[in-house]
Structures are given as structure tokens and as C-alpha cells.
Amino acid sequence: MEFVRALGAEVRVRRVWIKLTRAELARRSGLSPARIAVVEAGDPHLDLLQLASLAAGLGIALRILLRRAERRAGWRSKPGG
């Protein structure tokens, strides 16, 4: 659960950093503003297609979004991994 909350927080941080409202991100990603709010709250039922759509809507590579969430959750990545 820690990672899921970190992922939601990272989505929110990125959205706010690029100055998007949830409605604007919804238009970019094809998800509803309500769904984005649930994701940002740490919903464990996020599927890969939704996550990829969010990353695209945020203008960030999915792997980078996941890596940032790993760091936020306190996971340590091995060099090169």
C-alpha cells in the first residue's frame, strides 16, 4: 500500500507542478476528474492502462513516474535497474 500512496502523491505533485487542474488532466488522459482524485488518494485498483494514460497526460514517461514513486515510497533501486 505504501507504494500505491506514493504513486498517487507523485501523480498529484506532477499535476500541480505543471499547473493542471484535475479537469485538465482528465481531458488529456481520458479519465474522469473523480477517477484522478481517487488515484491521487492512493487507490490500489489502478490498472496499467489508466496509469499509462495518466503518465501521458502528465507529459512524463511511465517508467520515470514509477521510479519517482519508488523513491517517494523509500524503495531503493539498484544501479542500472
C-alpha positions as CSV (number, residue, x, y, z in Angstrom):
1,M,0.0,0.0,0.0
2,E,2.9,2.3,0.7
3,F,3.9,2.3,-3.0
4,V,0.3,2.9,-4.2
5,R,0.0,6.0,-1.9
6,A,3.4,7.2,-3.1
7,L,2.3,6.8,-6.7
8,G,-0.9,8.8,-6.1
9,A,1.2,11.5,-4.4
10,E,3.6,11.6,-7.3
11,V,0.7,12.0,-9.8
12,R,-0.6,14.9,-7.8
13,V,2.8,16.5,-7.4
14,R,3.4,16.3,-11.1
15,R,-0.1,17.6,-11.9
16,V,0.3,20.6,-9.6
17,W,3.9,21.3,-10.8
18,I,2.8,21.6,-14.4
19,K,-0.2,23.7,-13.3
20,L,-3.0,21.3,-14.4
21,T,-6.4,21.0,-12.7
22,R,-7.9,17.6,-12.4
23,A,-10.3,18.5,-15.2
24,E,-7.5,19.4,-17.5
25,L,-5.6,16.2,-16.7
26,A,-8.9,14.3,-17.3
27,R,-9.2,15.8,-20.8
28,R,-5.6,14.9,-21.5
29,S,-5.7,11.4,-20.1
30,G,-9.3,10.3,-20.9
31,L,-10.0,9.6,-17.2
32,S,-12.6,11.4,-15.2
33,P,-11.7,14.1,-12.7
34,A,-13.2,11.9,-10.0
35,R,-11.1,8.9,-11.0
36,I,-8.0,11.1,-10.9
37,A,-8.9,12.2,-7.4
38,V,-9.2,8.6,-6.3
39,V,-5.8,7.8,-7.9
40,E,-4.2,10.7,-6.1
41,A,-5.6,9.4,-2.8
42,G,-3.8,6.1,-3.3
43,D,-6.4,3.8,-5.0
44,P,-4.9,0.3,-5.1
45,H,-7.2,-0.6,-8.1
46,L,-5.3,1.5,-10.7
47,D,-4.7,-0.6,-13.8
48,L,-1.8,-0.3,-16.2
49,L,-3.8,1.3,-19.0
50,Q,-5.0,4.0,-16.6
51,L,-1.5,4.6,-15.3
52,A,-0.1,4.9,-18.8
53,S,-2.9,7.3,-19.7
54,L,-2.1,9.4,-16.7
55,A,1.6,9.5,-17.4
56,A,0.9,10.6,-21.0
57,G,-1.5,13.2,-19.8
58,L,1.2,14.5,-17.4
59,G,3.8,14.5,-20.2
60,I,6.1,12.1,-18.4
61,A,7.4,8.7,-19.3
62,L,5.6,5.9,-17.3
63,R,9.0,4.5,-16.2
64,I,10.0,7.9,-14.7
65,L,6.7,8.3,-12.9
66,L,7.1,4.8,-11.4
67,R,10.8,5.5,-10.5
68,R,9.8,8.7,-8.7
69,A,7.0,6.8,-6.8
70,E,9.6,4.2,-5.8
71,R,11.8,6.9,-4.3
72,R,8.9,8.6,-2.6
73,A,8.0,5.2,-1.0
74,G,11.5,4.8,0.2
75,W,12.4,1.9,-2.2
76,R,15.9,1.8,-3.2
77,S,16.7,1.0,-6.8
78,K,19.8,-0.9,-7.7
79,P,22.1,0.9,-10.1
80,G,21.1,0.2,-13.7
81,G,17.8,-1.3,-12.5
